[in-house]
């Protein structure tokens, strides 16, 4: 089908008017000679008010925009001077005073002799697109803020090389590393050597195969302290769905481990208590017979000196066995508590002079007290609780053979519990010994029986309380005793 010149001109105008973008053409003097209907719609001007008018005056309804006009004019003049295309984004105001964001493509139109005939402007209204982008950015920022604010979990992301690319506030709180210290560092900083060699490669292989995996492991804090966590790892995919890294979520399970240990400890102590009680009774029977015969023999007046000396040694050793059996029985049975109302501050003050009756070294030990005034009263067995305090204070003395200081603190820590802290500046306890500390017969002392702390544990447990410990080798140890007070 042949179309006449006039027909082609009409078709061009029809295509121009139906275009979904703003189109206008200016001559070398800056006046609009061609425009389409979209220009009329956006500027709210008729064709007569557009054609022949300066392009800046048509686009800008508000005369108080000299900076915007100058920037746009500079881009357009660059196009005319250097005869090269440019792109520019600008905000114009429609007849409802609504702002429209227009992305302009500015193209110089040249004659066959390469002389400038004018400039073609083609603009896309990207207002809605920009709003969607801003909305998505707000959502993205909100999600980032949510992830960054989670403090109960440590969230961090690595690339395939294991370098950390994202590190949330929860991770800062949990591991001690600040974001600026660890970002782009390798995740080996957060894992001990044995985890890096075996568990982590296995974990990442499972994630590559299954998409996600969860494992209970020990991680590493900045101060090199071990931290038990449940570590969940997911694939981090790029926009094409390819694996580009890993998302790690770590939950601190220190308290859970403590509770599990306490339950395990209680069950083990109960079983050992039953065993010890049986053994103690079995020892007591023949010991009673031996002691009785010894008394008869020692009551004889015609004993040679060496015979009496030998019998005295036997008797002293029998007494030692009786004392040990008595401690066994005290450990194995709950016993009947002699309940009375107790002021813990007074109980501690009364315990300190009793230390003088023990064979303690004479190095200088400073005892500091920080006892909370008006401390609520508790109900308990005063003698048993004082035994706990004496035992812990003696341990503190023995941990400081060269001298040091002991600090005793009492405080109300919740709506139900009081806390007594006994701290020393002694040698501390190694991690290997710490897990067995409250176990019966475990001791690091040459002449210890290993029953002192296990008896303390049982006494506090029978008072519906708890006893915990924090220690650092060569820095000291703190025992925390928590007891319920009278409401």
C-alpha positions, 0 to 999 in steps of 0.5 A: 500500500502506497501512502502519500506525502500528506498521509505520511505526515498525518501518520507521523503526527498520529504516532507522535500524539499516541506515544506514551512519552513526552516528545517535543522538538526545539529549534536552534533558538530554543523554541518548541516547534513540535510537541505531542499530546503527552506534553499537553497532558503533563504541562496542562497547556494547549498546543497553541500555548506550547508551540513557538514558546521557549521550552523552559517556560513551557516545562516550568510552571513555577518561576522560583526554580532558577537552579533547576532551569539552569541545570537543565539548560546547561545539559541542553546547551552541552548537547547543542554545542558538542552535538552529542546526546545526553540524559537528564532527570528532572522534576516538573510540576503539573496543573495539580501541583503534583511533582512528576519525575521525568527521565529525558533523552536529549538528542541533537538533530543534524542536517546532511552538512552536520549543522545543528537543526534542533534538539529532540527531547523524549521524556519518560514519566518515571514518578510511579517507578521511583515511588516503587523503588523508594517503597522497596528501599524503605522495606529493604532498610526496614528489614536491615534495621530489623536484622541489625536490631536482633540481639538474641541471635547473631546474624552474619553473612559470608561470601563463598570464600568465607569472608564476612559481608554482613554483621548485625548488632546481635553478632556484635553483642554475642561475639564482642567484635565490632562491625568495623573490626570484622567486616570482610574478615574471614569467619575463622575469627569466630571458630576454634581450630577443631571446628574449622577443620571438621565441623564447618566444612561438613556443615557447609557441604550439607547446606550446599546439598540441602539448602540449610542445616543446623548444628550445635557447636562451640564458637569463639568470642573476641576474648577467645572464650568458648561460646556454645551455640546452635548455628543455623546456616542457609544458602544466600542466592543472587538474583539469578538463583546461584549460590553466592554465600551463606547466611549464619544465625547463631543462638547462644545456648550458654544458659541452656547448657548450664541448666542441662548440666545442673539437671545432669549434676543433680541426677548424678549426685542423687545416684552417687548419694545412694551408693555412698549411703550404702557404702557408709552403712556397710563401713559403719558396721565393722567399724563399730565392732573395731571401735568397741574392741579398741576401747576394751583393749585401751582400758587395760592397765597392763599394756606395754608402751609400744602396744599402747602406742600402736593401739592409739594409732589404730584408734586415731585412724578409726576416728578418722574413718568415722569422720569420713563416714559421717561426711559421707552420710551428710552428703548422701542424705538431705537431712532435716532442716532446722528452719528459722528466720535468718538475716544473711548479713548477720550470718556472714558477719558471725562466720568470719571470726570462725575462720580463726579456728582453722589452720590457715596460712598467715599471708596477708588476706584482705576481706572486703564486705559490701552487704546491702542494707535492709536485705530481706530475710530468708528462711533456712538452716543457719548452721548448714548455710554457715557451713557453706560460707565457711567452706567457700571462704576456706577455699578462697584462702587456700587459692591465695597462698601468697596473699590477696583479697576476698570480697563478700557481696549481698544484694537483692537481685529480683522479686524472689531471690537474694544473691551472695557473692564470694570472690577471691583474687587467687589462682582460679580454676582451669576449664578441665577441673571446672566441670567436675567441681561439685562432684563428690571425691573430686579434689585438687588438694593433697589432703582433701576428701572432695566432699566440701563443695558437693555438700555445699551444692546439696545444702543450697539445693535443699534451700531451693537455691542455686550455686554457680561459679565464674573463674579465670586462671590466675585472676580469681574465682567468684561463687554466686549463691542465690536463695529465695527470701521471705515474700 
